[in-house]
Amino acid sequence: MLTEESISLSHTVTAATALISKWTESPIEPTTSVMDDAWQGAGEFQFPKGWVYAKNDAKFLYLVLDVIGDTGNDFGTGDYYWLSFDVDENRGISANKDVNYGLYPGFPNKMGIQKYLGPGTWTGISEPPESKSRVEFGPSPKSAVPHRIWKFKIALTEINASLFSLLGLPYTYFGFRVSSSNPAFTADFPANFYQNFANLTKLYFARKPKPNQSLMGAIIGTVGLIPTSSAVLNAATGRATTTAGYFVEAHNAAFGGVLNFIANSVNLNALIGIGANKYRILHATPGSAAFLPLVSAWTNYRWTGSNYIPMSFSANVNKQYTLTNPAEEYSIDDLLIQFSTYGMDTGIHRFKVEFFKADGITPVPSAAQVLSLYIDNNVPVVNINSIKHGATEVTACAIEKIGEGTDGLTFNVTANDPEGNLRAWSFSATFGENQSVGIYSQAYESAVPPGNNWAGVMNFAVPTTPANWRPPIQCAYSFIIQAWARTTNGYGYIGHSTYHRNLTLLV
């Protein structure tokens, strides 16, 4: 696993200033593709052979080494990684404290762990208690050319990291090596990190991010992490648009999935100060003027000083909930309600909150707020309507001979969201071993003016250049149309459809 081979090829670079991890509300398993929406908005920085992405929650650091320079799909011939952490954060190698992760010999998707004994020397390897790794070969957000990708789920306890530092932002220091046999290189970042920790990269962990107070609604401050003020949420359409660079992307986005209503903590604490103890969430369905209590049950995790413990929340007989102690820290602070929108009618739903004293009878006046959200859990409709060779339809599993010159295929596809909540669609083909080619795609930002709805296309003749599409090589092909909804759960986009047709093309 850890050898001195190819040291002479080590890449000499300067250390990056810092990598700032971004918060994830849901765990990211190493089996999750780097192209999955779970990695959207990750912290990142560039090193000479690729990129590093980082996200974390309260228990794990989720890390990717996106080695865009390793384009040889030849795993098993010497490709490997090292990943070291300065456990005691002293910028020096501490015997039997600092750790190094690497491949477990003979198992490409099994992680090994060892402790440093000194510069360039380590203990034997063992399997880490909780951390995991996995190798992937394919495209990434930084390169469509298939390449080597290492993905990690690192237990914070194994690297002695905590998100609850009283000294400021919690952090760790790390360094890594990526090695490839084809093309041949071994790159250390920073150079010789395993001999000297002085130049390790500082990684800041994310804690539960808080939106700007001025963007929050009066009572329901955010839906997930999306603020509810009129600057973000359009009350007339029920859709949200966040500014560029905000940690949750939303472009005129509808809402769906499981939603968290999170209170404006400043205003909530003021209400608690005048006796608010219980509250009720009221809900009006599309087209209805009547507000009725919204009843749900959920689990939130309370920090005890050493661990998170699950706490259950549900409504009482009066369909009211009890406010939590604002001095206590939860995995989701100021959570008013968590509820599922699946099964709700598509359209604009309205919500508001009532507060009461401990008797559950005496009302506590609060700022007026009616939250309007366009709920849409429908996924886009996708279809390959036709693949034609000349005037002849090429059916699934066909073996088709493509002639010379300009001879080729034409396509007709549908990628449509009737509610107008389409985010993007693409039409592509995969072939051979982890090879792919894009044929046509569209995205919301370039398809329509900002703030407009977009349904996509129906019975759309895919334009190609030249007019007939020719396969790059003779092979079996899978033609795939995919579409993504412009629907958010407050933490990221959700909703995706795919359709494919397989055939063999001879050239």
C-alpha positions as CSV (number, residue, x, y, z in Angstrom):
1,M,0.0,0.0,0.0
2,L,2.6,2.6,1.0
3,T,5.9,2.3,-0.8
4,E,8.6,4.6,-1.9
5,E,8.2,3.7,-5.6
6,S,8.3,6.5,-8.2
7,I,9.5,9.1,-5.6
8,S,11.7,10.6,-8.3
9,L,8.5,11.4,-10.3
10,S,6.8,13.3,-7.5
11,H,5.3,16.5,-8.6
12,T,6.7,19.6,-6.9
13,V,4.0,22.2,-6.2
14,T,3.2,24.8,-3.6
15,A,0.5,24.2,-1.0
16,A,-2.9,25.7,-1.5
17,T,-4.0,28.3,1.1
18,A,-7.0,26.4,2.3
19,L,-9.9,24.1,1.3
20,I,-13.2,25.2,2.8
21,S,-15.6,22.3,3.1
22,K,-19.3,22.9,2.5
23,W,-22.1,21.5,4.6
24,T,-24.2,18.5,3.5
25,E,-27.6,17.8,5.1
26,S,-27.4,14.1,3.9
27,P,-24.5,11.6,4.1
28,I,-22.6,11.0,0.9
29,E,-21.6,7.4,0.5
30,P,-18.5,6.6,-1.5
31,T,-20.7,4.7,-4.0
32,T,-22.3,8.0,-4.9
33,S,-21.1,9.2,-8.3
34,V,-19.2,12.4,-8.3
35,M,-21.7,13.6,-10.9
36,D,-24.6,13.2,-8.5
37,D,-26.4,16.3,-7.2
38,A,-25.1,15.4,-3.7
39,W,-21.7,16.9,-4.7
40,Q,-23.2,20.1,-6.0
41,G,-21.7,23.2,-4.3
42,A,-18.8,21.3,-2.7
43,G,-15.7,23.2,-1.5
44,E,-13.0,22.8,-4.1
45,F,-9.4,23.7,-5.1
46,Q,-7.1,22.7,-7.9
47,F,-3.9,20.8,-7.8
48,P,-1.7,20.0,-10.8
49,K,-3.3,16.7,-11.7
50,G,-6.9,17.6,-10.9
51,W,-9.3,18.9,-8.2
52,V,-10.3,18.2,-4.6
53,Y,-13.9,18.5,-3.5
54,A,-15.0,18.5,0.2
55,K,-18.3,18.4,2.1
56,N,-18.9,17.4,5.7
57,D,-21.6,16.9,8.2
58,A,-21.2,16.5,12.0
59,K,-19.8,13.0,11.7
60,F,-17.9,12.6,8.4
61,L,-15.7,14.4,5.9
62,Y,-16.7,13.6,2.4
63,L,-13.7,14.1,0.1
64,V,-13.0,13.5,-3.6
65,L,-9.6,13.5,-5.4
66,D,-10.7,14.1,-9.0
67,V,-7.6,13.1,-10.9
68,I,-8.4,14.5,-14.3
69,G,-4.8,13.8,-15.4
70,D,-5.2,10.0,-15.0
71,T,-7.1,9.1,-18.1
72,G,-5.9,5.5,-18.3
73,N,-8.6,3.0,-17.3
74,D,-6.1,0.5,-16.2
75,F,-6.7,0.0,-12.5
76,G,-4.8,-2.8,-10.9
77,T,-1.5,-2.0,-12.6
78,G,-0.2,0.3,-9.9
79,D,-2.7,3.2,-9.4
80,Y,-3.0,4.2,-5.7
81,Y,-3.4,7.1,-3.3
82,W,-2.2,8.2,0.1
83,L,-4.2,10.6,2.3
84,S,-2.6,11.9,5.5
85,F,-4.1,14.0,8.3
86,D,-2.3,16.0,11.0
87,V,-4.4,14.6,13.9
88,D,-3.0,16.9,16.6
89,E,-2.9,19.9,14.3
90,N,0.6,20.9,15.3
91,R,2.0,21.1,11.7
92,G,4.5,18.4,12.6
93,I,4.6,14.6,12.3
94,S,3.6,13.1,15.7
95,A,4.4,9.4,16.2
96,N,1.4,7.2,16.8
97,K,-1.0,10.1,16.4
98,D,-1.1,11.3,12.8
99,V,-2.7,9.0,10.3
100,N,-2.4,8.0,6.7
101,Y,-5.1,6.3,4.6
102,G,-4.3,4.2,1.5
103,L,-5.4,1.2,-0.5
104,Y,-5.7,-2.1,1.3
105,P,-3.4,-4.5,-0.6
106,G,-5.4,-6.3,-3.3
107,F,-8.7,-4.6,-2.7
108,P,-9.3,-1.5,-4.9
109,N,-12.4,-0.4,-2.9
110,K,-11.1,-1.2,0.6
111,M,-9.4,1.4,2.7
112,G,-6.4,0.8,5.0
113,I,-5.2,3.1,7.8
114,Q,-1.8,3.4,9.5
115,K,-0.2,5.8,12.0
116,Y,3.0,7.7,11.4
117,L,6.0,6.7,13.4
118,G,8.1,9.5,12.0
119,P,8.9,11.2,8.7
120,G,8.2,8.7,5.9
121,T,7.7,5.8,8.3
122,W,4.5,4.2,9.4
123,T,3.0,1.3,11.5
124,G,1.4,-1.7,9.8
125,I,-2.0,-1.2,8.2
126,S,-5.4,-2.2,9.4
127,E,-9.0,-1.5,8.4
128,P,-10.4,1.8,9.7
129,P,-13.3,1.6,12.1
130,E,-15.7,3.7,10.0
131,S,-14.0,5.4,7.1
132,K,-14.4,4.0,3.5
133,S,-13.2,4.7,0.1
134,R,-14.1,3.8,-3.5
135,V,-12.6,4.3,-6.9
136,E,-14.5,5.5,-9.9
137,F,-13.5,5.9,-13.6
138,G,-15.6,8.3,-15.6
139,P,-16.4,12.0,-16.2
140,S,-16.6,14.6,-13.5
141,P,-17.8,18.2,-13.2
142,K,-14.4,19.4,-14.2
143,S,-13.8,17.1,-17.3
144,A,-16.0,15.1,-19.6
145,V,-13.1,12.9,-20.5
146,P,-13.3,9.7,-18.3
147,H,-10.5,9.6,-15.7
148,R,-9.6,8.2,-12.2
149,I,-11.6,9.5,-9.3
150,W,-11.0,8.6,-5.6
151,K,-13.9,9.1,-3.2
152,F,-13.7,9.1,0.6
153,K,-15.9,9.0,3.7
154,I,-13.6,9.9,6.6
155,A,-14.9,9.6,10.2
156,L,-14.1,12.8,12.0
157,T,-13.3,10.8,15.2
158,E,-10.5,9.0,13.3
159,I,-8.8,12.3,12.6
160,N,-9.6,13.9,15.9
161,A,-11.8,16.6,14.3
162,S,-14.7,18.3,16.0
163,L,-17.1,20.9,14.6
164,F,-17.7,22.5,18.0
165,S,-14.4,24.3,18.5
166,L,-14.7,27.4,20.8
167,L,-11.6,28.9,19.1
168,G,-13.2,29.7,15.8
169,L,-13.8,27.7,12.6
170,P,-12.9,24.0,13.1
171,Y,-10.2,22.7,10.8
172,T,-7.6,20.0,10.1
173,Y,-4.5,19.7,8.0
174,F,-4.1,17.2,5.2
175,G,-1.8,16.1,2.3
176,F,-2.1,13.4,-0.3
177,R,-0.5,11.5,-3.1
178,V,-2.1,10.2,-6.3
179,S,-0.2,7.7,-8.5
180,S,-0.9,6.5,-12.0
181,S,0.8,3.9,-14.2
182,N,-0.8,5.0,-17.4
183,P,0.0,7.8,-18.0
184,A,2.9,7.4,-15.6
185,F,3.1,9.9,-12.8
186,T,3.2,10.2,-9.0
187,A,2.0,13.6,-7.6
188,D,2.4,14.7,-4.0
189,F,0.4,17.6,-2.7
190,P,2.1,19.4,-1.1
191,A,5.6,18.1,-2.2
192,N,7.1,15.7,0.3
193,F,4.2,16.1,2.7
194,Y,4.9,12.6,4.2
195,Q,8.3,13.9,5.3
196,N,7.2,17.2,6.7
197,F,3.8,18.5,7.7
198,A,4.8,22.2,7.7
199,N,3.1,22.9,4.4
200,L,0.0,20.7,4.7
201,T,-3.2,22.2,3.3
202,K,-5.7,23.6,5.9
203,L,-9.2,22.3,5.6
204,Y,-11.9,24.2,7.3
205,F,-15.0,22.3,8.2
206,A,-18.5,23.6,7.6
207,R,-21.0,24.0,10.4
208,K,-24.7,24.6,9.9
209,P,-24.7,27.6,7.7
210,K,-27.0,30.5,8.5
211,P,-28.4,32.7,5.7
212,N,-28.1,36.5,6.0
213,Q,-30.7,37.7,8.6
214,S,-32.0,40.3,6.2
215,L,-33.0,37.6,3.7
216,M,-35.1,35.6,6.2
217,G,-38.8,35.7,6.5
218,A,-40.3,37.0,9.7
219,I,-41.3,33.7,11.3
220,I,-40.4,30.9,8.8
221,G,-37.0,32.2,8.1
222,T,-35.9,29.6,5.6
223,V,-37.1,26.5,3.8
224,G,-34.0,24.3,4.3
225,L,-31.3,26.8,3.5
226,I,-33.3,28.9,1.1
227,P,-34.4,32.2,2.6
228,T,-38.1,33.2,2.4
229,S,-37.9,37.0,2.1
230,S,-39.3,38.6,-1.0
231,A,-35.8,39.1,-2.3
232,V,-35.5,35.3,-2.8
233,L,-39.1,33.9,-2.8
234,N,-41.7,35.2,-5.2
235,A,-45.0,35.2,-3.3
236,A,-47.0,35.3,-6.5
237,T,-45.3,32.3,-8.1
238,G,-44.1,30.4,-5.0
239,R,-40.7,29.9,-6.6
240,A,-37.3,30.9,-5.3
241,T,-34.2,32.4,-6.9
242,T,-30.9,32.6,-4.9
243,T,-28.0,34.9,-5.9
244,A,-24.9,33.6,-7.7
245,G,-22.5,32.0,-5.2
246,Y,-25.1,31.3,-2.5
247,F,-24.6,27.9,-1.0
248,V,-27.9,26.5,-2.4
249,E,-28.6,27.0,-6.1
250,A,-32.1,27.9,-7.0
251,H,-33.2,29.5,-10.3
252,N,-36.9,30.2,-10.2
253,A,-37.2,26.9,-8.4
254,A,-40.3,25.1,-7.2
255,F,-40.3,23.0,-4.0
256,G,-40.8,19.3,-3.3
257,G,-39.6,16.3,-1.4
258,V,-39.2,16.6,2.4
259,L,-39.1,20.2,3.6
260,N,-37.7,21.8,6.7
261,F,-39.3,25.0,7.9
262,I,-36.6,26.8,10.0
263,A,-37.5,29.7,12.2
264,N,-36.0,33.2,12.1
265,S,-34.1,32.7,15.3
266,V,-33.9,36.4,16.2
267,N,-37.7,36.8,16.0
268,L,-38.3,33.4,17.5
269,N,-36.2,34.2,20.6
270,A,-38.1,37.4,21.0
271,L,-41.4,35.5,21.0
272,I,-40.0,33.0,23.6
273,G,-39.0,36.0,25.7
274,I,-42.7,37.1,25.9
275,G,-44.0,33.7,26.8
276,A,-44.3,31.7,23.5
277,N,-44.1,28.0,24.3
278,K,-46.3,26.2,21.8
279,Y,-47.0,26.7,18.1
280,R,-49.2,25.4,15.3
281,I,-48.4,25.3,11.6
282,L,-51.4,26.1,9.4
283,H,-51.6,25.0,5.7
284,A,-53.9,25.9,2.8
285,T,-54.0,23.8,-0.3
286,P,-54.0,25.2,-3.9
287,G,-57.2,27.2,-4.5
288,S,-58.4,26.9,-0.9
289,A,-59.0,29.8,1.4
290,A,-59.1,27.6,4.5
291,F,-56.0,27.1,6.7
292,L,-55.9,23.8,8.6
293,P,-53.3,22.4,11.0
294,L,-50.4,20.7,9.4
295,V,-49.5,17.6,11.4
296,S,-46.2,15.8,11.1
297,A,-43.6,13.8,13.2
298,W,-39.8,14.0,12.8
299,T,-36.5,13.4,14.5
300,N,-33.9,16.1,15.2
301,Y,-30.5,15.4,16.9
302,R,-29.5,17.3,20.0
303,W,-25.8,17.8,20.9
304,T,-25.0,16.6,24.4
305,G,-21.5,18.0,24.5
306,S,-20.0,14.7,23.3
307,N,-22.5,13.2,20.9
308,Y,-25.7,13.8,19.1
309,I,-28.8,12.0,20.4
310,P,-32.1,11.6,18.5
311,M,-35.1,13.6,19.8
312,S,-38.6,12.9,18.6
313,F,-41.1,15.6,17.8
314,S,-44.8,15.4,17.1
315,A,-48.0,17.3,17.6
316,N,-50.1,17.1,20.7
317,V,-53.9,16.5,20.8
318,N,-54.4,20.2,19.9
319,K,-52.1,19.8,16.9
320,Q,-49.5,22.0,18.5
321,Y,-45.7,21.6,18.9
322,T,-43.5,22.6,21.7
323,L,-40.7,25.1,21.1
324,T,-37.2,23.8,21.9
325,N,-34.8,25.5,24.3
326,P,-32.9,28.0,22.2
327,A,-29.8,27.4,24.4
328,E,-29.6,23.8,23.2
329,E,-27.8,22.9,20.0
330,Y,-29.5,20.6,17.4
331,S,-28.3,19.2,14.2
332,I,-30.9,21.5,12.6
333,D,-31.3,24.5,14.8
334,D,-34.7,26.4,15.1
335,L,-36.5,23.6,13.2
336,L,-40.3,24.3,13.3
337,I,-41.5,21.3,11.3
338,Q,-40.2,18.7,8.9
339,F,-42.9,17.2,6.6
340,S,-43.2,15.4,3.3
341,T,-44.8,17.0,0.3
342,Y,-45.1,13.8,-1.6
343,G,-48.8,13.2,-2.3
344,M,-49.6,16.9,-2.1
345,D,-51.4,18.5,-5.1
346,T,-49.2,20.4,-7.5
347,G,-49.6,24.1,-7.2
348,I,-49.2,27.0,-4.7
349,H,-49.5,25.9,-1.0
350,R,-49.7,28.6,1.7
351,F,-48.4,28.2,5.3
352,K,-48.4,30.3,8.5
353,V,-47.5,29.9,12.1
354,E,-49.5,30.6,15.3
355,F,-47.9,30.9,18.8
356,F,-49.3,30.1,22.2
357,K,-48.3,30.3,25.8
358,A,-47.6,27.1,27.8
359,D,-51.3,26.5,28.4
360,G,-51.8,26.0,24.6
361,I,-54.7,28.4,24.7
362,T,-53.4,31.9,25.2
363,P,-52.2,33.3,21.9
364,V,-48.9,35.1,21.6
365,P,-49.0,37.8,18.8
366,S,-46.4,37.5,16.1
367,A,-45.5,39.1,12.9
368,A,-47.8,38.3,10.0
369,Q,-46.3,36.0,7.5
370,V,-48.0,33.8,4.9
371,L,-45.5,31.6,3.1
372,S,-46.4,30.6,-0.5
373,L,-44.6,27.7,-2.0
374,Y,-45.2,26.1,-5.4
375,I,-45.1,22.4,-4.7
376,D,-44.2,20.1,-7.6
377,N,-43.0,16.5,-7.1
378,N,-43.6,15.5,-10.8
379,V,-40.5,14.5,-12.7
380,P,-39.9,15.5,-16.3
381,V,-41.2,13.4,-19.1
382,V,-38.5,12.0,-21.3
383,N,-38.6,9.8,-24.4
384,I,-36.6,8.9,-27.5
385,N,-39.4,9.3,-30.0
386,S,-37.3,8.1,-32.9
387,I,-33.9,7.2,-34.1
388,K,-33.8,7.1,-37.9
389,H,-31.3,6.0,-40.5
390,G,-32.6,7.9,-43.6
391,A,-36.4,7.3,-43.5
392,T,-36.1,4.0,-41.6
393,E,-36.7,3.7,-37.9
394,V,-33.8,2.0,-36.0
395,T,-35.5,0.0,-33.3
396,A,-34.0,-1.2,-30.0
397,C,-31.3,-3.9,-30.3
398,A,-31.0,-3.4,-34.0
399,I,-27.7,-3.8,-35.8
400,E,-27.4,-1.0,-38.3
401,K,-24.7,-0.4,-41.0
402,I,-23.7,3.2,-41.3
403,G,-22.4,4.1,-44.8
404,E,-19.6,6.4,-45.7
405,G,-19.5,10.1,-46.3
406,T,-22.3,12.0,-44.6
407,D,-24.5,9.0,-43.9
408,G,-25.7,8.8,-40.3
409,L,-28.6,9.0,-37.8
410,T,-31.2,11.5,-37.0
411,F,-33.1,11.8,-33.7
412,N,-36.4,13.1,-32.3
413,V,-36.8,13.4,-28.5
414,T,-39.0,14.7,-25.8
415,A,-37.8,16.3,-22.5
416,N,-40.8,18.1,-21.1
417,D,-42.0,19.3,-17.7
418,P,-45.7,20.5,-18.1
419,E,-45.5,22.6,-14.9
420,G,-42.5,24.6,-16.4
421,N,-40.0,23.4,-13.8
422,L,-37.4,21.9,-16.1
423,R,-33.7,22.6,-15.1
424,A,-31.8,20.9,-17.9
425,W,-31.9,18.0,-20.3
426,S,-29.2,16.2,-22.4
427,F,-29.1,13.6,-25.1
428,S,-25.9,11.5,-25.3
429,A,-24.5,8.1,-26.2
430,T,-22.3,5.7,-24.2
431,F,-20.2,3.0,-25.9
432,G,-17.2,0.8,-25.4
433,E,-15.6,0.9,-22.0
434,N,-16.6,4.0,-20.1
435,Q,-16.7,6.1,-23.2
436,S,-19.4,8.6,-24.0
437,V,-20.2,11.4,-26.4
438,G,-22.6,14.3,-26.0
439,I,-25.0,14.9,-28.8
440,Y,-27.2,17.8,-27.6
441,S,-28.2,19.5,-24.4
442,Q,-30.0,22.6,-23.0
443,A,-30.0,24.3,-19.6
444,Y,-32.6,26.6,-18.0
445,E,-30.2,29.5,-17.6
446,S,-29.5,29.7,-21.4
447,A,-32.9,28.6,-22.7
448,V,-35.2,31.3,-21.3
449,P,-35.0,34.7,-19.7
450,P,-34.4,34.8,-15.9
451,G,-37.6,34.3,-13.9
452,N,-39.5,32.5,-16.7
453,N,-40.8,29.0,-16.5
454,W,-39.5,26.4,-18.9
455,A,-41.2,23.3,-20.0
456,G,-38.4,22.0,-22.3
457,V,-39.1,20.4,-25.7
458,M,-41.5,17.9,-27.3
459,N,-41.0,16.0,-30.5
460,F,-37.7,17.8,-30.9
461,A,-35.5,17.1,-33.8
462,V,-32.0,17.0,-32.3
463,P,-29.7,19.2,-34.3
464,T,-26.3,17.8,-35.1
465,T,-23.3,19.1,-37.1
466,P,-23.4,17.9,-39.8
467,A,-27.1,17.1,-40.0
468,N,-26.6,13.3,-39.7
469,W,-24.9,12.1,-36.6
470,R,-22.1,9.6,-37.2
471,P,-20.8,7.2,-34.5
472,P,-17.1,7.7,-33.5
473,I,-16.4,4.0,-33.8
474,Q,-18.1,0.7,-34.7
475,C,-19.6,-0.4,-31.4
476,A,-22.7,-1.1,-29.4
477,Y,-24.3,2.2,-28.3
478,S,-26.8,3.2,-25.6
479,F,-28.5,6.5,-26.5
480,I,-29.7,8.2,-23.4
481,I,-32.0,11.2,-22.8
482,Q,-31.9,12.7,-19.3
483,A,-33.9,15.6,-17.7
484,W,-33.5,17.3,-14.3
485,A,-36.3,19.1,-12.5
486,R,-35.9,22.7,-11.3
487,T,-37.3,21.6,-7.9
488,T,-35.6,22.0,-4.6
489,N,-36.0,20.6,-1.1
490,G,-34.2,23.6,0.3
491,Y,-30.8,22.0,0.2
492,G,-30.4,21.1,-3.5
493,Y,-32.3,20.2,-6.6
494,I,-34.3,16.9,-6.7
495,G,-36.1,15.0,-9.4
496,H,-34.5,13.3,-12.4
497,S,-35.8,11.2,-15.4
498,T,-33.9,9.0,-17.9
499,Y,-34.7,6.9,-20.9
500,H,-32.4,5.0,-23.2
501,R,-32.3,2.9,-26.4
502,N,-29.6,0.4,-27.2
503,L,-28.4,-0.6,-30.7
504,T,-25.2,-1.6,-32.5
505,L,-23.7,0.6,-35.2
506,L,-21.4,-0.8,-37.9
507,V,-19.1,1.6,-39.8
